[in-house]
Amino acid sequence: MSKQQGFTLIELVVVIVILGILAATALPKFIDLSGDAEQAATEGVAGAMGSAMAVNYGARKANSANGVAVTDCNTSGVLQGGLPTGYTITAAAIANDATATCTVTHTNGATATFTGLGIS
């Protein structure tokens, strides 16, 4: 009679399945990506504001009937549809043909900056 050595294929598959289930249930407890996602969303809004300010500046410089006057960082009228819900922009005056560093803040505390361009 021969002795069996090692594990059968079924035993190995069962162990791999059990390890997979344990990994799938334990992994979310160690990785929380919501903070990174909220920061990325805030940086996206800041990038949109910076781009909108630049496009508005160029359009208004070419023809004063286009775009809107920007004298403050909080001119959310440069964004089509306005500023998304839950975001605020720190008010800071911007002189005509000058730049200012503006800050966007989300209600969760995430912040990001963009460059505001003033134009009358």
DSSP file (Angstrom, degrees, kcal/mol; ACC not computed):
  #  RESIDUE AA STRUCTURE BP1 BP2  ACC     N-H-->O    O-->H-N    N-H-->O    O-->H-N    TCO  KAPPA ALPHA  PHI   PSI    X-CA   Y-CA   Z-CA
    1    1 A M              0   0    0      0, 0.0     2,-0.3     0, 0.0     0, 0.0   0.000 360.0 360.0 360.0 131.3    0.0    0.0    0.0
    2    2 A S        -     0   0    0      1,-0.0     2,-0.3     0, 0.0     0, 0.0  -0.635 360.0-124.0 -92.9 147.4    1.4    3.4   -1.0
    3    3 A K        -     0   0    0     -2,-0.3     2,-0.4     1,-0.0    -1,-0.0  -0.673  20.7-127.9 -87.7 140.1    1.4    6.4    1.2
    4    4 A Q        -     0   0    0     -2,-0.3     2,-0.4     2,-0.0    -1,-0.0  -0.734  27.4-171.0 -86.9 133.0   -0.2    9.6    0.0
    5    5 A Q        +     0   0    0     -2,-0.4     2,-0.1     2,-0.1     0, 0.0  -0.964  45.2   8.9-124.7 143.6    2.0   12.7    0.2
    6    6 A G  S    S-     0   0    0     -2,-0.4     2,-0.3     2,-0.0    -2,-0.0  -0.355  91.9 -54.8  89.2-170.8    1.0   16.3   -0.3
    7    7 A F        -     0   0    0     -2,-0.1     2,-0.1     1,-0.0    -2,-0.1  -0.772  46.7-117.6-109.9 153.0   -2.4   17.9   -0.8
    8    8 A T     >  -     0   0    0     -2,-0.3     4,-1.8     1,-0.1     5,-0.2  -0.416  30.9-108.6 -81.3 165.7   -5.0   17.1   -3.3
    9    9 A L  H  > S+     0   0    0      1,-0.2     4,-2.2     2,-0.2     5,-0.2   0.870 118.6  54.2 -62.4 -38.5   -6.2   19.6   -5.9
   10   10 A I  H  > S+     0   0    0      1,-0.2     4,-2.4     2,-0.2    -1,-0.2   0.903 106.2  51.7 -65.0 -41.7   -9.5   20.1   -4.2
   11   11 A E  H  > S+     0   0    0      1,-0.2     4,-2.0     2,-0.2    -1,-0.2   0.907 110.7  48.5 -62.5 -41.1   -7.9   20.9   -0.9
   12   12 A L  H  X S+     0   0    0     -4,-1.8     4,-2.2     2,-0.2    -2,-0.2   0.903 110.9  50.0 -65.7 -41.4   -5.7   23.5   -2.5
   13   13 A V  H  X S+     0   0    0     -4,-2.2     4,-2.5     2,-0.2    -2,-0.2   0.910 109.6  51.6 -63.4 -42.4   -8.7   25.1   -4.3
   14   14 A V  H  X S+     0   0    0     -4,-2.4     4,-2.3     1,-0.2    -1,-0.2   0.913 110.1  48.7 -61.8 -43.1  -10.6   25.3   -1.0
   15   15 A V  H  X S+     0   0    0     -4,-2.0     4,-2.4     2,-0.2    -1,-0.2   0.910 111.6  49.4 -64.2 -42.4   -7.7   27.0    0.7
   16   16 A I  H  X S+     0   0    0     -4,-2.2     4,-2.2     2,-0.2    -2,-0.2   0.901 111.1  49.9 -64.5 -40.9   -7.4   29.5   -2.1
   17   17 A V  H  X S+     0   0    0     -4,-2.5     4,-2.3     2,-0.2    -2,-0.2   0.922 110.8  49.3 -63.3 -44.2  -11.1   30.3   -2.0
   18   18 A I  H  X S+     0   0    0     -4,-2.3     4,-2.3     1,-0.2    -2,-0.2   0.914 111.4  49.0 -62.5 -43.3  -11.0   30.8    1.7
   19   19 A L  H  X S+     0   0    0     -4,-2.4     4,-2.4     1,-0.2    -1,-0.2   0.887 110.1  52.4 -63.8 -38.4   -8.1   33.2    1.4
   20   20 A G  H  X S+     0   0    0     -4,-2.2     4,-2.3     2,-0.2    -2,-0.2   0.909 109.6  48.2 -63.4 -42.5   -9.8   35.1   -1.3
   21   21 A I  H  X S+     0   0    0     -4,-2.3     4,-1.7     2,-0.2    -2,-0.2   0.917 112.3  49.0 -64.6 -43.5  -13.0   35.5    0.8
   22   22 A L  H  X S+     0   0    0     -4,-2.3     4,-2.0     1,-0.2     5,-0.2   0.905 112.3  48.5 -62.5 -41.6  -10.9   36.7    3.8
   23   23 A A  H  X S+     0   0    0     -4,-2.4     4,-2.2     1,-0.2    -2,-0.2   0.900 109.7  52.1 -66.2 -40.6   -9.0   39.2    1.6
   24   24 A A  H  < S+     0   0    0     -4,-2.3    -1,-0.2     1,-0.2    -2,-0.2   0.830 115.1  41.4 -67.0 -32.1  -12.2   40.6    0.1
   25   25 A T  H  < S+     0   0    0     -4,-1.7     4,-0.3    -5,-0.2    -1,-0.2   0.791 119.4  43.0 -85.9 -28.4  -13.7   41.2    3.5
   26   26 A A  H >X S+     0   0    0     -4,-2.0     3,-0.9    -5,-0.2     4,-0.7   0.787  98.6  72.4 -87.8 -28.5  -10.6   42.6    5.2
   27   27 A L  H >X S+     0   0    0     -4,-2.2     4,-1.5     1,-0.2     3,-1.5   0.888  91.0  55.1 -59.5 -46.0   -9.3   44.8    2.4
   28   28 A P  H 34 S+     0   0    0      0, 0.0    -1,-0.2     0, 0.0    -2,-0.1   0.786 102.3  59.8 -60.8 -24.3  -11.9   47.6    2.7
   29   29 A K  H <4 S+     0   0    0     -3,-0.9    -2,-0.2    -4,-0.3     3,-0.1   0.752 110.7  40.5 -73.6 -22.1  -11.1   48.0    6.4
   30   30 A F  H << S+     0   0    0     -3,-1.5     2,-0.5    -4,-0.7    -1,-0.2   0.678 112.8  55.8 -98.1 -21.6   -7.5   48.9    5.5
   31   31 A I     <  +     0   0    0     -4,-1.5     2,-0.5     2,-0.0    -1,-0.2  -0.952  54.3 172.7-120.5 118.3   -8.0   51.1    2.5
   32   32 A D        +     0   0    0     -2,-0.5     3,-0.3     1,-0.1     4,-0.3  -0.934   2.7 170.9-123.2 106.2  -10.2   54.1    2.6
   33   33 A L     >  +     0   0    0     -2,-0.5     4,-2.2     1,-0.2     5,-0.2   0.371  52.9  96.6 -96.7   3.9  -10.0   56.1   -0.6
   34   34 A S  H  > S+     0   0    0      1,-0.2     4,-2.4     2,-0.2     5,-0.2   0.877  82.7  52.8 -65.5 -36.6  -12.8   58.6    0.1
   35   35 A G  H  > S+     0   0    0     -3,-0.3     4,-2.0     1,-0.2    -1,-0.2   0.913 110.5  47.4 -63.8 -42.6  -10.5   61.3    1.4
   36   36 A D  H  > S+     0   0    0     -4,-0.3     4,-2.3     1,-0.2    -1,-0.2   0.886 111.8  51.0 -64.6 -38.7   -8.3   61.1   -1.7
   37   37 A A  H  X S+     0   0    0     -4,-2.2     4,-2.2     2,-0.2    -2,-0.2   0.900 109.5  49.5 -66.7 -40.7  -11.4   61.2   -3.9
   38   38 A E  H  X S+     0   0    0     -4,-2.4     4,-2.0     2,-0.2    -1,-0.2   0.893 112.0  48.5 -65.8 -39.6  -12.8   64.3   -2.1
   39   39 A Q  H  X S+     0   0    0     -4,-2.0     4,-2.3     2,-0.2    -2,-0.2   0.908 111.3  50.1 -65.9 -41.7   -9.4   66.1   -2.4
   40   40 A A  H  X S+     0   0    0     -4,-2.3     4,-1.9     1,-0.2    -2,-0.2   0.883 109.5  51.5 -64.3 -38.5   -9.2   65.2   -6.1
   41   41 A A  H  X S+     0   0    0     -4,-2.2     4,-2.0     2,-0.2    -1,-0.2   0.902 110.0  49.2 -65.2 -40.2  -12.7   66.5   -6.7
   42   42 A T  H  X S+     0   0    0     -4,-2.0     4,-2.2     1,-0.2    -2,-0.2   0.900 110.3  50.3 -66.0 -40.5  -11.8   69.8   -5.0
   43   43 A E  H  X S+     0   0    0     -4,-2.3     4,-2.3     1,-0.2    -1,-0.2   0.840 108.1  54.8 -65.4 -32.4   -8.7   70.1   -7.1
   44   44 A G  H  X S+     0   0    0     -4,-1.9     4,-2.3     2,-0.2    -2,-0.2   0.905 107.9  47.7 -65.9 -41.9  -10.9   69.5  -10.2
   45   45 A V  H  X S+     0   0    0     -4,-2.0     4,-2.4     2,-0.2    -2,-0.2   0.906 111.9  50.6 -65.3 -40.7  -13.2   72.3   -9.3
   46   46 A A  H  X S+     0   0    0     -4,-2.2     4,-2.4     1,-0.2    -2,-0.2   0.908 110.5  49.4 -63.8 -41.1  -10.2   74.6   -8.7
   47   47 A G  H  X S+     0   0    0     -4,-2.3     4,-2.4     2,-0.2    -1,-0.2   0.893 110.2  50.7 -63.7 -40.0   -8.8   73.6  -12.1
   48   48 A A  H  X S+     0   0    0     -4,-2.3     4,-2.6     2,-0.2    -2,-0.2   0.901 110.9  48.9 -64.4 -40.7  -12.1   74.3  -13.7
   49   49 A M  H  X S+     0   0    0     -4,-2.4     4,-2.4     2,-0.2    -2,-0.2   0.920 111.4  49.3 -65.3 -43.4  -12.2   77.8  -12.1
   50   50 A G  H  X S+     0   0    0     -4,-2.4     4,-1.9     2,-0.2    -2,-0.2   0.913 114.2  45.3 -62.0 -43.3   -8.7   78.6  -13.2
   51   51 A S  H  X S+     0   0    0     -4,-2.4     4,-2.5     2,-0.2     5,-0.2   0.908 112.5  50.8 -66.2 -42.5   -9.4   77.5  -16.8
   52   52 A A  H  X S+     0   0    0     -4,-2.6     4,-2.6     1,-0.2    -2,-0.2   0.888 109.3  51.4 -63.7 -38.6  -12.7   79.4  -16.8
   53   53 A M  H  X S+     0   0    0     -4,-2.4     4,-2.4     2,-0.2    -1,-0.2   0.908 111.0  48.2 -64.0 -41.0  -11.0   82.5  -15.6
   54   54 A A  H  X S+     0   0    0     -4,-1.9     4,-2.2     2,-0.2    -2,-0.2   0.918 113.9  45.2 -67.1 -43.4   -8.4   82.3  -18.3
   55   55 A V  H  X S+     0   0    0     -4,-2.5     4,-2.5     2,-0.2     5,-0.2   0.915 114.0  49.7 -65.8 -42.6  -10.9   81.8  -21.1
   56   56 A N  H  X S+     0   0    0     -4,-2.6     4,-2.7    -5,-0.2     5,-0.3   0.912 109.9  51.4 -61.5 -42.8  -13.1   84.6  -19.7
   57   57 A Y  H  X S+     0   0    0     -4,-2.4     4,-2.3     1,-0.2    -2,-0.2   0.934 112.1  45.9 -60.7 -46.9  -10.1   86.9  -19.6
   58   58 A G  H  X S+     0   0    0     -4,-2.2     4,-1.8     2,-0.2    -2,-0.2   0.910 114.5  47.2 -63.8 -42.9   -9.1   86.1  -23.2
   59   59 A A  H  X S+     0   0    0     -4,-2.5     4,-1.9     1,-0.2     7,-0.3   0.909 115.4  44.9 -66.1 -42.0  -12.7   86.5  -24.5
   60   60 A R  H  < S+     0   0    0     -4,-2.7    -1,-0.2    -5,-0.2    -2,-0.2   0.844 110.8  53.9 -72.9 -32.6  -13.3   89.8  -22.6
   61   61 A K  H  < S+     0   0    0     -4,-2.3     3,-0.2    -5,-0.3    -1,-0.2   0.880 111.3  46.3 -67.5 -37.3   -9.9   91.2  -23.6
   62   62 A A  H  < S+     0   0    0     -4,-1.8     2,-0.3     1,-0.3    -2,-0.2   0.872 135.8   4.9 -72.4 -37.7  -10.7   90.6  -27.3
   63   63 A N    ><  -     0   0    0     -4,-1.9     3,-2.4    -5,-0.2    -1,-0.3  -0.890  63.3-148.2-151.9 115.4  -14.2   92.1  -27.0
   64   64 A S  T 3  S+     0   0    0     -2,-0.3    -4,-0.1     1,-0.3    -3,-0.1   0.612  97.0  66.8 -64.8 -10.8  -15.5   93.7  -23.9
   65   65 A A  T 3  S+     0   0    0     -6,-0.1    -1,-0.3    -5,-0.0     2,-0.2   0.675  91.9  77.2 -80.6 -16.4  -19.1   92.6  -24.7
   66   66 A N  S <  S+     0   0    0     -3,-2.4    -3,-0.1    -7,-0.3   -10,-0.0  -0.546  91.5   1.6 -90.9 157.9  -18.0   88.9  -24.1
   67   67 A G  S    S-     0   0    0     -2,-0.2     2,-0.3    -8,-0.1   -10,-0.1  -0.071  88.0 -73.5  68.1-167.2  -17.5   87.2  -20.8
   68   68 A V        -     0   0    0      7,-0.1     2,-0.2    10,-0.0    -8,-0.1  -0.919  42.9 -99.5-128.1 153.9  -18.0   88.8  -17.4
   69   69 A A        -     0   0    0     -2,-0.3     2,-0.5    51,-0.2    51,-0.2  -0.536  35.0-157.1 -71.3 137.0  -16.1   91.3  -15.4
   70   70 A V  B     +A  119   0A   0     49,-2.9    49,-1.8    -2,-0.2     3,-0.1  -0.960  35.0 144.9-121.9 114.5  -13.9   89.7  -12.7
   71   71 A T        +     0   0    0     -2,-0.5    23,-2.3    47,-0.2     2,-0.3   0.324  68.9  40.3-122.9   0.8  -12.9   91.8   -9.7
   72   72 A D  B >  S-B   93   0B   0     21,-0.3     3,-1.1    45,-0.1    21,-0.2  -0.989  76.7-121.0-150.5 150.5  -12.9   89.0   -7.1
   73   73 A C  T 3  S+     0   0    0     19,-2.1    18,-0.1    -2,-0.3    20,-0.1   0.804 108.1  69.0 -60.9 -28.5  -11.9   85.4   -6.8
   74   74 A N  T 3   +     0   0    0     18,-0.2     2,-1.7     1,-0.1    -1,-0.3   0.113  61.3 122.4 -83.7  22.7  -15.5   84.6   -5.9
   75   75 A T    X   +     0   0    0     -3,-1.1     3,-1.1     1,-0.2     4,-0.1  -0.621  27.8 165.9 -84.4  82.3  -16.8   85.4   -9.4
   76   76 A S  G >   +     0   0    0     -2,-1.7     3,-1.6     1,-0.2     6,-0.2   0.526  55.6  89.6 -78.2  -3.3  -18.4   81.9  -10.0
   77   77 A G  G 3  S+     0   0    0      1,-0.3    -1,-0.2    -3,-0.1     4,-0.1   0.642  72.9  71.1 -66.6 -13.4  -20.3   83.4  -13.0
   78   78 A V  G <  S+     0   0    0     -3,-1.1     2,-0.5     2,-0.1    -1,-0.3   0.741  86.0  78.8 -73.7 -20.9  -17.3   82.4  -15.2
   79   79 A L  S X  S-     0   0    0     -3,-1.6     3,-2.1    -4,-0.1     2,-0.4  -0.752  91.6-119.5 -88.1 129.6  -18.3   78.8  -14.7
   80   80 A Q  T 3  S+     0   0    0     -2,-0.5    -2,-0.1     1,-0.3    -3,-0.0  -0.545 104.3  14.0 -66.4 123.6  -21.1   77.6  -16.9
   81   81 A G  T 3  S-     0   0    0     -2,-0.4    -1,-0.3    -4,-0.1    -4,-0.1   0.352 118.5-105.8  89.8  -6.0  -23.8   76.4  -14.4
   82   82 A G    <   -     0   0    0     -3,-2.1    -5,-0.1    -6,-0.2    -2,-0.0  -0.132  61.7 -27.4  79.8-178.0  -22.0   78.2  -11.5
   83   83 A L  S    S-     0   0    0      1,-0.1     3,-0.1    -4,-0.1     4,-0.1  -0.507  74.4-107.1 -72.2 134.7  -20.0   76.7   -8.7
   84   84 A P    >   -     0   0    0      0, 0.0     3,-1.4     0, 0.0    -1,-0.1  -0.211  44.9 -86.5 -61.1 154.6  -21.0   73.2   -7.7
   85   85 A T  T 3  S+     0   0    0      1,-0.2     3,-0.1    21,-0.0    21,-0.0  -0.338 111.8  29.3 -61.9 138.2  -22.9   72.6   -4.4
   86   86 A G  T 3  S+     0   0    0      1,-0.3    21,-1.5    -3,-0.1     2,-0.4   0.369  96.5 105.7  94.8  -4.0  -20.8   72.3   -1.3
   87   87 A Y  E <   -C  106   0C   0     -3,-1.4     2,-0.3    19,-0.2    -1,-0.3  -0.867  44.1-173.6-111.7 143.8  -17.9   74.4   -2.5
   88   88 A T  E     -C  105   0C   0     17,-2.6    17,-3.0    -2,-0.4     2,-0.5  -0.959  14.4-143.1-130.0 152.7  -16.9   77.9   -1.5
   89   89 A I  E     -C  104   0C   0     -2,-0.3     2,-0.3    15,-0.2    15,-0.2  -0.963  24.4-118.6-116.8 130.3  -14.3   80.3   -2.8
   90   90 A T        -     0   0    0     13,-2.5    13,-0.4    -2,-0.5     2,-0.3  -0.512  35.1-118.9 -67.3 125.4  -12.3   82.6   -0.5
   91   91 A A        +     0   0    0     -2,-0.3     2,-0.3   -18,-0.1    -1,-0.1  -0.496  45.4 159.0 -71.0 128.5  -13.1   86.2   -1.5
   92   92 A A        -     0   0    0     -2,-0.3   -19,-2.1     8,-0.0   -18,-0.2  -0.956  39.5-115.9-149.3 131.4  -10.0   88.1   -2.6
   93   93 A A  B     -B   72   0B   0     -2,-0.3     2,-0.4   -21,-0.2   -21,-0.3  -0.377  24.3-160.3 -69.2 144.2   -9.9   91.2   -4.7
   94   94 A I        -     0   0    0    -23,-2.3    25,-0.1    23,-0.1     3,-0.1  -0.989  12.5-137.4-127.2 121.9   -8.2   91.0   -8.1
   95   95 A A    >   -     0   0    0     -2,-0.4     3,-1.7     4,-0.2    23,-0.4  -0.306  41.2 -78.2 -72.0 160.5   -7.1   94.2   -9.8
   96   96 A N  T 3  S+     0   0    0      1,-0.3    23,-0.2    21,-0.1    -1,-0.1  -0.380 117.2   4.1 -61.3 133.4   -7.7   94.7  -13.5
   97   97 A D  T 3  S+     0   0    0     21,-2.2    -1,-0.3     1,-0.2     2,-0.3   0.756 112.7 110.0  59.3  28.9   -5.1   92.8  -15.6
   98   98 A A    <   -     0   0    0     -3,-1.7    20,-2.8    20,-0.3     2,-0.3  -0.794  60.0-131.0-124.1 168.7   -3.7   91.3  -12.5
   99   99 A T  E     - D   0 117C   0     -2,-0.3     2,-0.3    18,-0.2    18,-0.2  -0.834  17.5-174.6-118.0 158.8   -3.6   87.8  -10.9
  100  100 A A  E     - D   0 116C   0     16,-1.7    16,-3.3    -2,-0.3     2,-0.6  -0.987  30.4-114.7-147.8 150.0   -4.4   86.5   -7.5
  101  101 A T  E     - D   0 115C   0     -2,-0.3     2,-0.3    14,-0.2    14,-0.2  -0.790  38.5-167.5 -87.5 121.1   -4.2   83.1   -5.8
  102  102 A C  E     - D   0 114C   0     12,-3.3    12,-2.2    -2,-0.6     2,-0.5  -0.795   9.8-140.7-112.3 151.8   -7.7   82.0   -4.9
  103  103 A T  E     - D   0 113C   0    -13,-0.4   -13,-2.5    -2,-0.3     2,-0.4  -0.946   5.7-159.4-119.5 130.7   -8.7   79.1   -2.6
  104  104 A V  E     -CD  89 112C   0      8,-3.3     8,-1.9    -2,-0.5     2,-0.4  -0.899  13.6-169.7-103.3 134.2  -11.6   76.6   -3.1
  105  105 A T  E     -CD  88 111C   0    -17,-3.0   -17,-2.6    -2,-0.4     2,-0.2  -0.987   9.8-150.5-127.9 135.1  -12.9   74.8   -0.1
  106  106 A H  E >   -C   87   0C   0      4,-2.7     3,-2.2    -2,-0.4   -19,-0.2  -0.658  32.3-111.0 -95.8 158.6  -15.3   71.9    0.1
  107  107 A T  T 3  S+     0   0    0    -21,-1.5   -20,-0.1     1,-0.3    -1,-0.1   0.727 117.5  62.6 -62.2 -20.7  -17.6   71.4    3.1
  108  108 A N  T 3  S-     0   0    0    -22,-0.2    -1,-0.3     2,-0.1   -70,-0.0   0.528 122.7-103.6 -81.8  -4.8  -15.5   68.3    4.0
  109  109 A G  S <  S+     0   0    0     -3,-2.2     2,-0.1     1,-0.3    -2,-0.1   0.299  74.2 139.7 103.7  -9.6  -12.5   70.5    4.5
  110  110 A A        -     0   0    0     -5,-0.1    -4,-2.7     1,-0.0    -1,-0.3  -0.469  31.2-169.0 -69.4 138.1  -10.5   69.7    1.3
  111  111 A T  E     +D  105   0C   0     -6,-0.2     2,-0.3    -2,-0.1    -6,-0.2  -0.925  14.4 171.2-129.7 155.0   -8.9   72.8   -0.2
  112  112 A A  E     -D  104   0C   0     -8,-1.9    -8,-3.3    -2,-0.3     2,-0.3  -0.970  20.8-132.4-154.1 159.4   -7.2   73.6   -3.5
  113  113 A T  E     +D  103   0C   0     -2,-0.3     2,-0.3   -10,-0.2   -10,-0.2  -0.819  18.3 178.5-118.7 157.6   -5.9   76.8   -5.1
  114  114 A F  E     -D  102   0C   0    -12,-2.2   -12,-3.3    -2,-0.3     2,-0.6  -0.952  33.9-104.2-147.2 164.5   -6.2   78.4   -8.6
  115  115 A T  E     -D  101   0C   0     -2,-0.3     2,-0.3   -14,-0.2   -14,-0.2  -0.838  31.3-153.3 -97.3 121.5   -5.0   81.6  -10.2
  116  116 A G  E     -D  100   0C   0    -16,-3.3   -16,-1.7    -2,-0.6     2,-0.5  -0.747   2.2-151.9 -93.4 141.6   -7.7   84.2  -10.7
  117  117 A L  E     -D   99   0C   0     -2,-0.3     2,-0.3   -18,-0.2   -18,-0.2  -0.959  11.2-144.4-116.5 120.4   -7.4   86.8  -13.5
  118  118 A G        +     0   0    0    -20,-2.8   -21,-2.2    -2,-0.5     2,-0.3  -0.635  27.3 159.3 -87.1 138.9   -9.0   90.2  -13.1
  119  119 A I  B      A   70   0A   0    -49,-1.8   -49,-2.9    -2,-0.3   -23,-0.1  -0.967 360.0 360.0-154.9 141.0  -10.6   92.1  -15.9
  120  120 A S              0   0    0     -2,-0.3   -51,-0.2   -51,-0.2   -49,-0.1   0.445 360.0 360.0 -99.2 360.0  -13.1   94.8  -16.0
